């Protein structure tokens, strides 16, 4: 998040209480577009996300990967897309409540919805839009070396330049692992990739690209030890599964791209009608709970297609329908946004109370 963006990092500041027109749960691409559109409709907005930065899966898992299916953009890096979405919402002053997992949702008799985070932050809103993607996702840990988290071992690479001129080991054989190997090859001093099988789960074309690069690929092998000190990782021990031979790799950074486990978590206790990890919605993107809408990958309905461009359309549908709940005098159709002079003026940022 850049310095010119309206943001409040409430990490560790449980007990804060904010009043807004709309709360958006999930700060991925769909949620960020909701924030823009809600601001365009003149609503005050707060966004809550369990991650420390906006962007959801894109920022956490593949910020350097190219995205090709966003209308009007032949190709764009994941993080650039997120930055553009944040920039689009910035004039409307959304309140970012990051590092907070939405824990409870209670609707009062007057229709006010109160959402409390696992750290005690409270948001009172007239409507809620859930844009949580696949839910809260937790990285699968490496078999050894967990004690080096934050000191060389990482599961995400939101800023590849932080690994510049370092020897880096990627662990995994899926798309994320291979994509990181290719993205980091021109940045790092050296890049190795270790995979416990001979065959890769990643796309064939990118695997072939990696094999033709300078990446040191070690298959049918596992990390069996990590050597380091308080400053961080110095080397890892690799054991070849077929022979039992051990190798030592001098590396300072290890990127564990072993996948994630995802779950909706506390959201499942709110009384929402759901199908496994997806929330069922109607054509207005409204759930079975009054005033609670959803958009993006987390939604389910007949014919659902889970791609970013669909999420953007659902965001506009959810916000415009939710806007008429906030203020019944607002029309469903917002008007065209081609003339910025005609755009509604956003309300001030979230109102804080103690």
GUVEX-60527 format. One record per residue (C-alpha): residue in three letters; x, y, z. Coordinates in steps of 0.1 Angstrom, whole numbers, plus 5000, padded with zeros to 4 digits. Layout:
# residues N
ALAXYZ;...
END
This chain:
# residues 354
UNK500050005000;UNK501550334990;UNK501850635012;UNK499250844994;UNK496450585001;UNK493950625029;UNK494750345053;UNK494550255090;UNK496549955102;UNK494549845132;UNK496849545138;UNK496849505176;UNK494449795182;UNK491349595193;UNK488449795207;UNK488150055180;UNK484650115168;UNK483750265134;UNK480450355117;UNK480050335079;UNK477350295053;UNK479049975039;UNK481549725052;UNK483349515027;UNK484849195041;UNK487749095019;UNK490249335002;UNK491049134971;UNK490349274936;UNK486549224938;UNK486449394973;UNK488649684961;UNK486349744931;UNK483349734955;UNK485150014975;UNK485550224943;UNK481950174932;UNK480550234967;UNK482450564968;UNK481150654934;UNK477650604948;UNK478450834976;UNK478750575004;UNK481250565032;UNK483150245033;UNK485350025055;UNK487249725043;UNK488249435066;UNK490749165057;UNK492748905076;UNK495848985055;UNK498249275062;UNK497949425027;UNK495149475002;UNK495149254972;UNK494048914986;UNK495448604968;UNK497148814941;UNK499349014965;UNK499948704987;UNK500648444960;UNK501448584926;UNK501948964925;UNK504548934896;UNK502348704875;UNK500748834843;UNK496948844842;UNK495348824808;UNK491548814813;UNK490749154825;UNK488749344799;UNK490549634783;UNK493949524796;UNK495849294772;UNK498149194801;UNK498949334835;UNK501049214865;UNK498949104894;UNK500349374918;UNK499949644892;UNK496249554890;UNK495849564927;UNK497649904929;UNK495450044902;UNK492349924920;UNK493550084953;UNK494250404934;UNK490850404919;UNK489150374953;UNK491550624971;UNK489650944963;UNK486650804983;UNK488750755014;UNK487950385023;UNK489050285057;UNK491249975056;UNK491149745086;UNK493949505078;UNK495249205098;UNK491749155112;UNK489648845105;UNK485848905106;UNK484648705136;UNK481048775144;UNK478048935126;UNK475049065145;UNK472049245130;UNK470049465153;UNK466349545152;UNK466949875133;UNK468849685106;UNK472349795117;UNK474849525112;UNK477749495136;UNK480849295126;UNK483549235151;UNK487049125143;UNK489148865161;UNK491049155176;UNK488049335189;UNK487549605163;UNK483949675156;UNK482349815125;UNK478649925124;UNK477249935089;UNK473949955071;UNK475049685046;UNK477849435043;UNK479349285011;UNK481448965015;UNK484148944990;UNK486348695008;UNK487448484977;UNK488348134989;UNK488248255025;UNK491148265049;UNK494048065034;UNK496947925054;UNK500247815038;UNK501247455041;UNK504447445061;UNK507847305051;UNK508746965068;UNK511747145085;UNK512847495091;UNK509647645104;UNK511647825131;UNK513148055103;UNK509848215094;UNK510548585090;UNK514248515089;UNK514648375054;UNK511748135052;UNK508648295035;UNK505448175019;UNK504748484999;UNK506848724978;UNK504949044976;UNK508149244969;UNK510449034947;UNK513149304949;UNK513749214985;UNK515348894973;UNK517749084949;UNK521248944947;UNK520548654971;UNK520648284967;UNK517048154968;UNK515547814970;UNK511947754958;UNK510147454973;UNK507247304954;UNK506147174920;UNK502947364912;UNK502247674892;UNK503147914920;UNK506547744926;UNK507447744889;UNK506148104884;UNK508248224913;UNK511348054900;UNK510948224866;UNK510148564881;UNK513048554906;UNK515648424881;UNK516648764867;UNK516548924902;UNK518348674925;UNK522048584924;UNK520948224920;UNK517648034920;UNK517147664928;UNK513947474929;UNK513347144947;UNK510346914941;UNK509646584958;UNK508446424926;UNK509846384891;UNK506746524874;UNK505446874879;UNK501846984885;UNK502547324869;UNK501647414834;UNK503847224809;UNK504947544790;UNK506147724821;UNK507947404833;UNK509747384799;UNK510647744802;UNK512147684837;UNK514047384825;UNK515647594798;UNK516647864822;UNK519447894847;UNK517247774875;UNK518847474893;UNK516047214893;UNK516346924917;UNK513546664915;UNK512646364936;UNK514146534966;UNK513146694999;UNK514646945024;UNK516046745053;UNK517647025073;UNK518147395076;UNK521347565088;UNK521447915101;UNK521648155131;UNK519748445146;UNK520448645115;UNK518748395092;UNK519248095069;UNK522748005057;UNK522147675039;UNK519747395035;UNK520347015034;UNK518646835005;UNK518146455005;UNK517646274972;UNK514846024977;UNK516045764953;UNK519645734965;UNK519545885000;UNK522346114990;UNK522546445008;UNK523446774992;UNK524147115008;UNK522747434991;UNK524147765002;UNK521047985002;UNK519848285022;UNK516148275012;UNK513647985010;UNK510248034994;UNK507847755004;UNK505347734976;UNK503547414988;UNK500047544984;UNK497447665009;UNK494447535029;UNK491447755027;UNK488347785048;UNK485548035054;UNK486048005091;UNK483748215113;UNK481648325084;UNK480047975084;UNK478548055118;UNK476648365107;UNK473548175093;UNK474448225056;UNK473147975032;UNK476247815017;UNK477447524995;UNK480847405009;UNK483047705007;UNK480747924986;UNK477948154997;UNK474648134978;UNK473348454963;UNK470448574942;UNK470548784910;UNK471049094932;UNK474148934948;UNK472148924981;UNK472448645005;UNK469648495026;UNK470548745054;UNK468949095049;UNK471449365041;UNK474249115035;UNK475549074999;UNK478448884984;UNK480548904952;UNK483548734936;UNK484848384940;UNK483048324973;UNK479648334957;UNK477648044942;UNK474748034918;UNK473847834887;UNK476347904859;UNK478848074882;UNK482348134865;UNK485148214889;UNK487348464871;UNK488348824880;UNK486248984853;UNK483148814866;UNK483948934901;UNK484049294889;UNK480649264874;UNK479249104905;UNK480849384926;UNK478949654906;UNK475749454909;UNK476149404947;UNK477049764954;UNK474249924933;UNK471649694949;UNK473149754984;UNK473150134978;UNK469350134976;UNK469149955009;UNK471350225025;UNK469350505010;UNK465950404994;UNK465950724974;UNK468950614954;UNK468150454920;UNK469450114911;UNK471150244880;UNK473950474890;UNK474250654856;UNK477250634834;UNK480650734847;UNK482150874815;UNK481851234827;UNK483751274860;UNK482051604867;UNK478751424871;UNK480151164895;UNK478651184930;UNK480751324958;UNK481851064983;UNK480951095019;UNK483751135044;UNK485750835056;UNK484450605083;UNK483250775115;UNK485250645145;UNK483750615180;UNK485150485212;
END
